[in-house]
């Protein structure tokens, strides 16, 4: 069977599924293991499945993902989401986007965008994520990757982990690249976590978050975190030891081109660093955010939790028991039910129950208006995720 025939067949399948499901597509959970950091074991994974052998431990769940996890070892579909069809079979979301993106996103959006172009995830670790950086677009394209602006939201949780603080940027003395030799010395030694002494940490708080653009050094803390980012899994690790565990230096060079590595060695990473942003004396004020209220009435609270960039956006919808709310959206989106029980457009959803907590909603269905109902006796918390240019009027859209 030719590729084109396969696409035609898949397109027909999805068109039927979208029609029969009224535009609501269920998604199976996509779990990701890492071998350089221990899992926090707070996401919903059976205890006997956290240990993934050579792959490490499962500490991430990716949501409506068309991005493969760029791990040293792992299955070819690690990190990729599957749509669960009404007959119980599954199809890869990435293949559906390739074959029928206009069915999901509408013809107008599909004519100017090549895919969902964002990645939502939950990460949950028992150690702070090591100090690292994502490349700006001009560096990322050298190795065939995308840049990776990202944002974090800390949902309510019982335990924030042993290190609930996030390191951001560098001390202001590094402005303009001053002191870069000291940073490179830490990378050459590669024997401790002392590079963190060049940065500063901020306490993680529920309902708070940070926007972290490519080029800014950071080390997120151990609070279970919801992240929304550009669709990329590219990075350079700058911390040699984390929570007593040695980190392979290959992670420093993972996405640095061979010629740059050969000619510049550890100093190659300097071209990734936005010195002005990293040494900003008010880096907290520049990158920190809290929810921006949209609706607050009759037991319904909806707020922006990811905004300030045209590359992605996201909302939090909170319904008290018995509350109902009808809302429209401007484009295709995916949602995760964080907690509670209810219906979304008549579709039953249950927070914390993989297979019943994650949906992809087509653009045409989103524009019609969706009724959200809390059918339980506890709050219903829903998180929504949107790709580039879907919400051009979200607050603070001055960032790229």
Secondary structure, DSSP 8 states (H G I E B T S, - for coil): --HHHHHHHHHHHHHHHHHHTTTEEEE--EEEEESSS-B-S-SS--GGGSB-GGG-EEEEEEES--S----SS--TTTT--EEE-TTS-EEEHHHHHHHHHHHHH-HHHHTT-SS---EEEEE-BSS---SEE---HHHHGGGT-----EEEE----S---S--EEEES--GGGGGGTTHHHHHHHHHH-SSSGGGGGSEEEE--TTEEEEE-TT--EE--SS-EEEEE-S----EE--SEETTEE--THHHHTTS-HHHHHHHGGGGGGGG--HHHHT-TTHHHHHEEE-EEEEEETTEEEEEEE-SBSS-EEEEEEE-TT-EEEE--SS-EEEEEEE-EEEETTEEEETT-TTSSEEEE-HHHHHH-EEEEE-SSS-EEEEEEE-TTTTTTSTTTTB-
